Amino acid sequence: MVSKDQRRRQLAREKYERQQQRRSAAQRKSKHRHVIIASVVAVALAAGAAVYLSAGLADGSDQEADRAAAATPSKAPDPCNRPAKGTPSTKTWPKEPAMSVDTSASYSAKLTTTCGTIALKLDAGKAPHTVNSFAFLAGQGYFDHSACHRLVDQGIYVLQCGDPKGTGKGTPGYTIPDENLKDPKLKGGVYPAGTVAMANRYDGASEKTRNSGGSQFFLVYQDSKLPPNYTPFGTITGGMDVLRKIAKAGATTDPQTRNSAPNATVVIDKASVKKS
């Protein structure tokens, strides 16, 4: 016959086992979600990747979580100022601009934004097509009055800009080739904090989607583990505090497009490039 103490110990053991099973299940679910997030945020760097983002979240429970997150945006105050007067560019061009950069020279860029100034050093020697295009677009006022439309703060840590439409689908009408993908700075599959790189439409499978960069670029504000598929063409030399301020305000995910727009009002009032 089982004594009361034995029965009590048996019930306690069974309760402990149930708790362990629930804990293990929760850990597996969390790990599964992190894997999904890591794969999805990588695709988030694709210009116009709304379709891929939607397809990447096949698990209904994750979709519900995303909807809940979108319904409860950050309460943090907007840390940025109002945009300067002006309208985003609607210009497009039928082909990549003619090469005019001096690959032996140094180039710098300045992004005057509503949140503060971000200074960049551009590497024309390693990414001539990319720097040439970036300088051309800046000179044409293409980036002026455009919103930085995507902030990713899970898995990777980037602010994406360069689309006057503000949707992630805008292009200058032409594409440029991938460059500098074997840069030693990308060791270990990590884009280090301070990297400036191009977004593109590479889907991770078809080589036909390579060489699909346009105008959209991203600024890495914290080391981000990413495959070397995105042209690194410069470094951030000033304004990391601005990026951290933007990141601190968080992002809100659109449940339909899966685009995670920054809560801060991040608009490039003026972009400029100069040879130094």
Rosetta silent file (secondary structure, phi, psi, omega in degrees, C-alpha in Angstrom):
SEQUENCE: MVSKDQRRRQLAREKYERQQQRRSAAQRKSKHRHVIIASVVAVALAAGAAVYLSAGLADGSDQEADRAAAATPSKAPDPCNRPAKGTPSTKTWPKEPAMSVDTSASYSAKLTTTCGTIALKLDAGKAPHTVNSFAFLAGQGYFDHSACHRLVDQGIYVLQCGDPKGTGKGTPGYTIPDENLKDPKLKGGVYPAGTVAMANRYDGASEKTRNSGGSQFFLVYQDSKLPPNYTPFGTITGGMDVLRKIAKAGATTDPQTRNSAPNATVVIDKASVKKS
SCORE:     score description
SCORE:     0.000 S_00000001
   1 L     0.000  134.228 -177.786    0.000    0.000    0.000 S_00000001
   2 L   -80.856  127.119 -179.914    1.318    3.429   -0.991 S_00000001
   3 L   -75.497  167.150  178.485    1.725    5.806    1.936 S_00000001
   4 H   -62.553  -39.173  179.706    0.607    9.432    1.855 S_00000001
   5 H   -65.827  -41.363  178.548    4.231   10.600    1.744 S_00000001
   6 H   -63.753  -42.865  179.419    5.029    8.288   -1.159 S_00000001
   7 H   -63.563  -40.082  179.705    1.932    9.449   -3.026 S_00000001
   8 H   -64.171  -42.090  178.676    2.861   13.086   -2.386 S_00000001
   9 H   -65.995  -37.439  179.106    6.383   12.502   -3.688 S_00000001
  10 H   -64.561  -44.069  179.294    5.003   10.708   -6.771 S_00000001
  11 H   -64.894  -39.041  178.136    2.643   13.589   -7.546 S_00000001
  12 H   -64.914  -39.815  179.388    5.467   16.100   -7.104 S_00000001
  13 H   -65.281  -43.091  179.362    7.706   14.087   -9.437 S_00000001
  14 H   -63.756  -39.053  178.144    4.970   13.880  -12.080 S_00000001
  15 H   -63.669  -43.032  179.372    4.378   17.645  -11.791 S_00000001
  16 H   -61.713  -41.913  179.972    8.111   18.297  -12.206 S_00000001
  17 H   -63.966  -39.993  178.043    8.226   16.065  -15.298 S_00000001
  18 H   -64.243  -40.263  178.088    5.280   17.915  -16.837 S_00000001
  19 H   -62.801  -41.339  179.127    7.003   21.244  -16.186 S_00000001
  20 H   -64.417  -39.240  178.895   10.182   19.972  -17.826 S_00000001
  21 H   -64.517  -42.491  178.712    8.243   18.782  -20.860 S_00000001
  22 H   -65.416  -40.034  179.065    6.533   22.167  -21.221 S_00000001
  23 H   -63.297  -43.144  179.268    9.866   23.969  -20.819 S_00000001
  24 H   -63.589  -41.460  179.384   11.496   21.778  -23.483 S_00000001
  25 H   -64.050  -40.485  179.010    8.590   22.345  -25.858 S_00000001
  26 H   -64.912  -39.248  178.776    8.810   26.103  -25.317 S_00000001
  27 H   -65.116  -40.544  177.933   12.563   26.057  -25.991 S_00000001
  28 H   -63.471  -42.372  179.913   12.052   24.101  -29.218 S_00000001
  29 H   -64.423  -41.855  178.830    9.371   26.545  -30.349 S_00000001
  30 H   -62.992  -43.202  179.171   11.593   29.522  -29.499 S_00000001
  31 H   -62.963  -41.089  179.279   14.532   28.013  -31.393 S_00000001
  32 H   -62.141  -41.682 -179.342   12.291   27.323  -34.395 S_00000001
  33 H   -66.295  -39.570  179.537   11.059   30.912  -34.374 S_00000001
  34 H   -64.137  -36.740  177.309   14.587   32.305  -34.187 S_00000001
  35 H   -63.322  -42.882  179.320   15.574   30.225  -37.208 S_00000001
  36 H   -63.143  -44.884 -179.315   12.581   31.615  -39.115 S_00000001
  37 H   -60.469  -44.647 -178.440   13.429   35.175  -38.070 S_00000001
  38 H   -60.209  -40.117 -179.233   17.052   34.783  -39.143 S_00000001
  39 H   -73.695  -36.144 -177.357   16.056   33.567  -42.590 S_00000001
  40 H   -70.978  -42.270 -177.598   13.327   36.160  -43.027 S_00000001
  41 H   -66.658  -28.751  176.029   15.400   39.181  -42.059 S_00000001
  42 H   -63.961  -41.598  178.307   18.042   38.175  -44.584 S_00000001
  43 H   -68.710  -24.926 -179.171   15.393   38.250  -47.274 S_00000001
  44 L   -60.112  -19.807  179.933   14.234   41.607  -45.913 S_00000001
  45 L   -80.871   -5.628  178.059   17.262   43.167  -47.551 S_00000001
  46 E   -77.028  127.380  178.775   15.927   42.307  -50.978 S_00000001
  47 L   -64.284  123.391 -179.136   14.533   45.384  -52.708 S_00000001
  48 L    71.996   42.487 -172.945   10.814   44.741  -53.184 S_00000001
  49 L   -98.499   22.754 -176.157   10.885   41.498  -51.181 S_00000001
  50 H   -57.821  -38.941 -179.061    7.353   41.597  -49.785 S_00000001
  51 H   -64.362  -45.418 -179.466    6.403   38.377  -51.571 S_00000001
  52 H   -64.159  -38.655 -179.292    9.411   36.501  -50.228 S_00000001
  53 H   -64.067  -42.639  179.209    8.776   37.812  -46.730 S_00000001
  54 H   -63.625  -43.265 -178.576    5.188   36.602  -46.742 S_00000001
  55 H   -67.044  -27.089 -176.664    6.198   33.194  -48.039 S_00000001
  56 H   -72.574  -15.256 -179.293    8.892   32.915  -45.380 S_00000001
  57 L  -110.856   76.093 -177.231    6.334   32.880  -42.550 S_00000001
  58 L   -83.385  -22.181 -177.445    4.377   29.737  -43.202 S_00000001
  59 L   -75.330  119.971 -177.114    3.825   28.915  -39.519 S_00000001
  60 H   -59.363  -36.035 -178.535    0.453   30.310  -38.448 S_00000001
  61 H   -64.290  -37.000  178.635    1.580   30.871  -34.880 S_00000001
  62 H   -68.877  -37.365  177.840    4.386   33.138  -36.073 S_00000001
  63 H   -62.643  -40.710  179.294    1.985   35.091  -38.270 S_00000001
  64 H   -64.066  -39.672  178.973   -0.265   35.681  -35.282 S_00000001
  65 H   -63.708  -39.898  179.446    2.695   36.920  -33.255 S_00000001
  66 H   -65.052  -40.003  179.059    3.656   39.325  -36.033 S_00000001
  67 H   -64.493  -39.864  179.626    0.108   40.669  -36.200 S_00000001
  68 H   -64.891  -40.731  179.055    0.107   41.177  -32.442 S_00000001
  69 H   -64.405  -39.715 -179.357    3.423   43.020  -32.613 S_00000001
  70 H   -67.674  -29.547 -178.041    2.120   45.240  -35.396 S_00000001
  71 H   -79.635  -13.213 -178.904   -0.974   46.050  -33.350 S_00000001
  72 L  -125.999   71.056 -178.594    1.093   47.242  -30.387 S_00000001
  73 L   -64.352  163.510 -179.579    3.704   49.683  -31.750 S_00000001
  74 L   -59.792  142.717  177.786    6.368   51.212  -29.530 S_00000001
  75 L   -91.814   -0.324 -178.799    5.219   53.987  -27.203 S_00000001
  76 L   -62.403  142.125  179.321    8.628   55.667  -27.371 S_00000001
  77 L   -67.860  151.536  177.932    8.476   59.272  -28.581 S_00000001
  78 L   -66.697  119.504 -176.374    9.654   60.034  -32.105 S_00000001
  79 L   -84.587    2.590 -172.870   13.308   61.116  -31.683 S_00000001
  80 L  -111.107  164.812 -179.568   13.478   62.841  -35.066 S_00000001
  81 L   -90.551  175.530  177.336   12.521   66.212  -36.496 S_00000001
  82 L   -73.301  146.209  178.796   10.067   67.082  -39.235 S_00000001
  83 L   -65.313  152.362  174.419   11.296   66.570  -42.809 S_00000001
  84 L   -67.668  156.919  179.567   12.462   69.535  -44.854 S_00000001
  85 L   -65.632  137.729 -179.095   10.035   70.810  -47.467 S_00000001
  86 L   148.776  167.391 -179.394   10.205   68.911  -50.731 S_00000001
  87 L  -122.692  149.587  178.956    8.935   65.822  -52.489 S_00000001
  88 L   -62.471  152.291 -178.900   10.639   62.485  -53.224 S_00000001
  89 L   -68.601  147.677  173.222   12.166   61.977  -56.662 S_00000001
  90 L  -118.560   11.650 -177.412   10.246   60.246  -59.423 S_00000001
  91 L   -71.164  146.562  169.684   13.212   60.087  -61.814 S_00000001
  92 L  -141.444  160.972 -179.269   14.299   56.878  -63.517 S_00000001
  93 L  -133.226  146.824 -175.222   16.972   56.070  -66.076 S_00000001
  94 L   -75.373  -18.970 -178.906   17.056   53.359  -68.752 S_00000001
  95 L  -152.927  163.103  179.239   20.592   52.188  -68.005 S_00000001
  96 L   -56.715  138.610 -179.575   23.413   52.390  -65.496 S_00000001
  97 L   -64.277  151.031  179.039   25.199   55.760  -65.607 S_00000001
  98 L   -61.118  144.621 -178.479   28.529   55.941  -67.418 S_00000001
  99 L   -66.333  126.033  179.851   31.533   55.321  -65.208 S_00000001
 100 L  -136.311   -4.279 -179.042   32.995   58.598  -63.987 S_00000001
 101 L   -77.414  151.976  175.679   34.482   57.827  -60.562 S_00000001
 102 L   -93.987  109.368 -174.694   38.207   57.808  -59.995 S_00000001
 103 L   -69.395  -11.146  178.198   38.945   54.382  -58.537 S_00000001
 104 L   -96.932   -2.682 -176.920   42.207   55.630  -57.049 S_00000001
 105 L  -100.647  167.235  176.310   40.541   58.498  -55.200 S_00000001
 106 L  -101.005  141.233  178.420   38.689   58.715  -51.894 S_00000001
 107 E  -127.549  143.795  175.856   35.012   59.619  -51.774 S_00000001
 108 E  -127.808  154.256  178.772   32.849   60.638  -48.863 S_00000001
 109 E  -131.673  151.324  176.521   29.101   60.995  -48.537 S_00000001
 110 E  -129.753  125.577  175.311   26.870   62.879  -46.161 S_00000001
 111 E  -106.764  106.299  176.715   23.267   61.951  -45.393 S_00000001
 112 E   -88.312  107.867 -174.380   21.545   64.878  -43.736 S_00000001
 113 E  -113.438  169.757  177.529   18.510   63.250  -42.118 S_00000001
 114 L   -67.467  -14.532 -177.654   15.686   64.320  -39.866 S_00000001
 115 L  -104.343   -6.426 -177.249   17.373   62.365  -37.080 S_00000001
 116 E   137.552  174.163 -177.572   20.898   63.726  -37.530 S_00000001
 117 E   -92.157  135.292  177.038   23.812   63.592  -39.949 S_00000001
 118 E  -118.181  122.364 -178.290   25.339   60.286  -41.057 S_00000001
 119 E  -103.996  139.945 -177.286   28.772   60.435  -42.674 S_00000001
 120 E  -128.707  149.088  168.925   30.099   57.706  -44.977 S_00000001
 121 E  -111.184  124.664 -174.980   33.392   56.792  -46.585 S_00000001
 122 E  -102.287  139.643 -176.205   32.877   55.156  -49.986 S_00000001
 123 L  -103.611   86.273 -178.484   35.251   52.560  -51.464 S_00000001
 124 L   -69.537  -26.117 -179.362   35.433   53.301  -55.187 S_00000001
 125 L   -68.433  -38.193 -177.048   38.433   51.004  -55.602 S_00000001
 126 L   -93.995  -24.970 -178.289   36.598   47.859  -54.485 S_00000001
 127 L  -136.623   64.885 -173.893   33.068   48.736  -55.637 S_00000001
 128 H   -62.672  -43.154 -179.333   33.402   51.165  -58.559 S_00000001
 129 H   -63.824  -41.359 -177.361   30.004   50.515  -60.172 S_00000001
 130 H   -67.547  -47.107 -179.839   28.213   50.855  -56.844 S_00000001
 131 H   -66.466  -38.652  177.777   29.991   54.046  -55.776 S_00000001
 132 H   -60.551  -44.423  179.478   29.577   55.514  -59.260 S_00000001
 133 H   -67.213  -43.672 -179.584   25.843   54.851  -59.167 S_00000001
 134 H   -60.640  -44.755  179.724   25.461   56.119  -55.604 S_00000001
 135 H   -64.756  -39.830  178.865   27.308   59.351  -56.457 S_00000001
 136 H   -61.912  -48.825 -177.521   25.237   59.796  -59.622 S_00000001
 137 H   -64.998  -39.666  178.011   21.936   59.339  -57.789 S_00000001
 138 H   -62.950  -41.983  179.205   22.980   61.676  -54.988 S_00000001
 139 H   -64.110  -28.104  179.084   23.968   64.294  -57.564 S_00000001
 140 L   -85.897   -0.007 -178.772   20.559   63.958  -59.203 S_00000001
 141 L    73.649   18.318 -174.554   18.778   64.554  -55.894 S_00000001
 142 L   -65.506  -35.177 -177.591   17.325   61.050  -56.093 S_00000001
 143 L   -85.170  -16.300 -175.002   17.751   60.345  -52.368 S_00000001
 144 L   -64.017  136.795  177.883   16.555   63.761  -51.213 S_00000001
 145 L    67.621   17.821  178.668   13.250   63.776  -49.279 S_00000001
 146 E   -98.042  141.872  179.579   13.127   59.948  -49.278 S_00000001
 147 E   -85.191  142.235  169.229   12.171   57.993  -46.172 S_00000001
 148 L   -78.787  113.250 -163.314   14.282   55.159  -44.824 S_00000001
 149 L   -93.130  -10.039 -174.994   11.571   52.549  -45.077 S_00000001
 150 E  -140.493  131.205  173.291   12.874   49.514  -43.194 S_00000001
 151 E  -125.062  123.780  176.961   14.450   48.923  -39.782 S_00000001
 152 E  -112.572  123.222 -177.474   15.417   45.389  -38.793 S_00000001
 153 E  -128.936   23.506  173.546   16.269   44.894  -35.122 S_00000001
 154 L  -136.687  126.810  178.486   16.055   41.116  -34.731 S_00000001
 155 L    83.767  -54.467  170.666   18.633   38.696  -36.095 S_00000001
 156 L  -129.259  164.560 -170.716   20.290   41.443  -38.112 S_00000001
 157 E  -134.410   90.197 -173.425   20.526   45.130  -37.306 S_00000001
 158 E  -141.090  151.258  169.301   20.133   47.437  -40.277 S_00000001
 159 E  -112.429  125.415 -177.018   18.401   50.582  -41.467 S_00000001
 160 E  -107.518  132.905 -175.829   17.446   50.410  -45.149 S_00000001
 161 E  -136.842 -176.090  172.446   17.100   53.536  -47.282 S_00000001
 162 L    97.285   10.233  177.624   17.319   54.657  -50.909 S_00000001
 163 L  -118.157  104.525 -179.912   13.772   54.139  -52.159 S_00000001
 164 L   -58.399  -24.016  179.105   11.926   57.402  -52.918 S_00000001
 165 L   -75.027  -23.052  179.421    8.669   55.450  -53.021 S_00000001
 166 L    71.686   18.972 -177.034    9.198   54.350  -49.412 S_00000001
 167 L  -112.675  -14.923 -173.799    7.801   50.902  -50.150 S_00000001
 168 L    89.728    0.293 -178.541   10.918   48.813  -50.724 S_00000001
 169 L  -112.150   -3.670 -176.478    9.944   48.324  -54.365 S_00000001
 170 L   -75.443  145.715  177.362   11.373   51.476  -55.889 S_00000001
 171 L  -138.731  160.448  176.312   14.267   51.360  -58.369 S_00000001
 172 L   -82.565    3.025  179.741   16.167   53.941  -60.414 S_00000001
 173 L    99.443  -10.659  179.796   15.205   52.021  -63.568 S_00000001
 174 L  -136.077  169.127  176.514   18.519   50.187  -63.914 S_00000001
 175 L  -123.573  160.708  178.613   20.545   47.595  -62.032 S_00000001
 176 E  -126.565  156.836 -176.907   24.216   47.368  -61.127 S_00000001
 177 L   -74.873  153.738  172.178   26.487   44.339  -60.710 S_00000001
 178 L   -67.222  143.712 -179.413   27.369   42.753  -57.375 S_00000001
 179 L  -143.291  156.890  168.599   30.858   43.748  -56.226 S_00000001
 180 L    58.051   29.569 -177.455   33.324   43.168  -53.410 S_00000001
 181 L   -74.135  -11.332  177.290   31.501   40.109  -52.060 S_00000001
 182 L  -105.668   22.514  178.362   34.800   38.566  -50.951 S_00000001
 183 L   -57.225  127.475 -179.544   35.813   41.560  -48.874 S_00000001
 184 H   -60.174  -17.443  177.498   37.851   40.219  -45.909 S_00000001
 185 H   -67.056  -19.289 -178.047   35.811   42.467  -43.604 S_00000001
 186 H   -91.068   24.701 -176.708   32.912   40.059  -44.109 S_00000001
 187 H   -61.142  143.434  178.869   34.750   37.196  -42.406 S_00000001
 188 H    72.807   17.573  179.976   32.616   34.615  -40.641 S_00000001
 189 H    65.754   31.756 -179.230   29.503   35.589  -42.560 S_00000001
 190 E  -123.162  130.081  169.604   29.173   38.795  -40.551 S_00000001
 191 E   -91.117  109.174 -174.671   28.600   42.319  -41.832 S_00000001
 192 L   -69.292  155.652  176.123   30.289   44.335  -39.069 S_00000001
 193 L   -53.221  136.777 -179.231   28.750   47.396  -37.485 S_00000001
 194 L    97.908   -3.152  179.679   29.478   50.451  -39.605 S_00000001
 195 E   -78.196  141.439  170.645   29.145   48.665  -42.955 S_00000001
 196 E  -113.221  124.224 -175.424   27.285   50.333  -45.827 S_00000001
 197 E  -141.495  162.048 -178.621   25.986   47.785  -48.341 S_00000001
 198 E   -88.829  138.672  166.960   23.563   47.428  -51.225 S_00000001
 199 L   -80.667  161.069  177.473   20.197   45.733  -51.028 S_00000001
 200 E  -157.830 -175.913 -178.112   19.231   43.616  -54.044 S_00000001
 201 L  -104.801   16.957  178.515   16.702   41.119  -55.341 S_00000001
 202 L   -61.933  127.120 -175.354   18.839   37.996  -54.974 S_00000001
 203 L   -95.321    4.240  178.779   16.490   35.270  -53.737 S_00000001
 204 L    82.634    0.124 -176.995   19.186   32.937  -52.422 S_00000001
 205 L  -130.891  -54.908 -174.411   18.488   30.298  -55.058 S_00000001
 206 L   -92.515  127.160  177.169   18.530   31.497  -58.661 S_00000001
 207 H   -66.109  -17.515  178.102   21.693   32.996  -60.112 S_00000001
 208 H   -66.618  -18.589 -179.737   19.417   34.951  -62.444 S_00000001
 209 H   -94.150    4.459  173.347   18.536   37.181  -59.501 S_00000001
 210 L   -71.482  169.394  176.281   22.179   38.155  -58.956 S_00000001
 211 L    52.528   46.589 -174.048   23.476   41.586  -60.036 S_00000001
 212 L  -121.290   19.820  176.287   20.143   43.163  -59.178 S_00000001
 213 E   -67.871  154.819  178.916   21.147   46.105  -56.999 S_00000001
 214 L  -135.490 -101.715 -179.457   19.553   49.465  -57.738 S_00000001
 215 L  -114.450  -17.127 -173.230   19.328   52.421  -55.384 S_00000001
 216 L   -79.287  135.591 -179.256   18.471   50.806  -52.053 S_00000001
 217 E  -136.609  164.162  178.282   21.227   50.473  -49.478 S_00000001
 218 E  -133.714  149.271 -178.675   21.453   49.554  -45.824 S_00000001
 219 E  -110.778  121.683 -177.069   23.420   50.832  -42.852 S_00000001
 220 E   -90.806  117.175 -177.482   24.575   48.230  -40.325 S_00000001
 221 L  -102.322   -3.466  175.625   24.408   49.593  -36.766 S_00000001
 222 L  -155.216  144.035 -179.486   25.341   46.329  -35.000 S_00000001
 223 L   -44.377  130.080 -174.569   27.272   43.261  -36.164 S_00000001
 224 E  -131.308  126.334  179.975   24.854   41.267  -38.342 S_00000001
 225 E   -81.831  112.423 -177.401   25.203   37.673  -39.493 S_00000001
 226 L  -143.848  146.479  173.303   24.401   37.637  -43.191 S_00000001
 227 L   -67.827  149.706 -176.866   25.598   35.636  -46.193 S_00000001
 228 L   -75.890   68.202 -179.400   27.972   37.654  -48.410 S_00000001
 229 L  -112.065   -1.952 -171.941   25.371   38.460  -51.047 S_00000001
 230 L  -121.961  119.786 -174.607   25.159   42.229  -50.593 S_00000001
 231 L   -55.438  114.947  171.764   27.818   44.555  -52.019 S_00000001
 232 E   -83.434  125.411 -175.233   29.724   46.337  -49.224 S_00000001
 233 E  -130.953    9.942  178.393   30.755   49.702  -50.636 S_00000001
 234 E  -179.143  178.228  177.794   31.578   51.907  -47.684 S_00000001
 235 E  -132.941  153.120  178.452   31.796   52.460  -43.966 S_00000001
 236 E   -84.935  120.611 -178.803   30.003   54.759  -41.544 S_00000001
 237 E  -105.230   -8.227  177.673   32.451   57.345  -40.224 S_00000001
 238 E  -164.630  142.502  177.811   29.987   59.415  -38.241 S_00000001
 239 L   105.125   12.015  176.382   26.435   59.125  -36.988 S_00000001
 240 H   -62.237  -31.590  176.812   26.371   55.712  -35.308 S_00000001
 241 H   -64.822  -33.127  177.141   24.674   57.483  -32.406 S_00000001
 242 H   -65.180  -45.083  179.919   21.989   58.611  -34.852 S_00000001
 243 H   -64.310  -40.247  179.221   21.405   55.027  -35.981 S_00000001
 244 H   -65.702  -35.264  177.259   21.241   53.778  -32.399 S_00000001
 245 H   -64.247  -41.971  178.366   18.674   56.486  -31.619 S_00000001
 246 H   -65.009  -44.355 -178.844   16.555   55.345  -34.555 S_00000001
 247 H   -64.241  -37.657 -178.716   16.896   51.686  -33.540 S_00000001
 248 H   -62.124  -31.482  179.019   15.927   52.445  -29.948 S_00000001
 249 L   -72.106  -14.565  175.883   12.582   53.829  -31.133 S_00000001
 250 L    81.069 -174.231 -178.111   11.833   50.405  -32.652 S_00000001
 251 E  -140.033  158.602  176.670    9.861   49.349  -35.704 S_00000001
 252 E  -123.038  125.649 -177.316    6.308   48.337  -36.562 S_00000001
 253 E   -87.542  127.400  174.125    5.674   45.436  -38.928 S_00000001
 254 L   -73.879  122.159 -176.536    2.957   45.756  -41.547 S_00000001
 255 L   -65.899  -18.830 -179.301    0.988   42.465  -41.322 S_00000001
 256 L   -89.363  -50.040 -175.510    0.346   42.467  -45.074 S_00000001
 257 L   -91.432  -17.055 -175.441    3.728   43.398  -46.567 S_00000001
 258 L    68.003    8.374  176.133    5.875   42.252  -43.611 S_00000001
 259 L   -74.826  133.683 -179.262    7.898   45.460  -44.017 S_00000001
 260 E  -103.039   90.574 -177.424    9.169   46.678  -40.643 S_00000001
 261 E   -76.247  139.416  177.648    9.047   50.456  -40.877 S_00000001
 262 E   -64.105  143.007  175.672   10.970   52.445  -38.257 S_00000001
 263 L   -70.482  -29.637  176.283    8.807   54.188  -35.678 S_00000001
 264 L   -71.108  147.032  177.814   11.134   57.179  -35.948 S_00000001
 265 L   -83.368   88.208 -175.903   10.470   59.576  -38.826 S_00000001
 266 L   -98.852  107.280  179.707   13.696   58.911  -40.744 S_00000001
 267 E  -128.027  134.146  174.085   13.878   61.010  -43.910 S_00000001
 268 E   -82.249  104.480  178.446   16.976   61.891  -45.907 S_00000001
 269 E   -69.501  -38.359 -178.344   16.594   65.645  -46.393 S_00000001
 270 E  -154.275  134.199  174.269   19.769   65.840  -48.479 S_00000001
 271 E  -119.994  136.958  179.902   22.390   63.365  -49.728 S_00000001
 272 E  -143.400  151.238  177.968   25.721   64.463  -51.167 S_00000001
 273 E  -131.367  137.430  176.798   28.949   62.840  -52.340 S_00000001
 274 E  -138.876  149.850  177.119   32.304   64.506  -52.797 S_00000001
 275 E   -84.257  131.363 -176.308   35.736   63.471  -53.945 S_00000001
 276 L  -126.403    0.000    0.000   38.329   64.058  -51.258 S_00000001
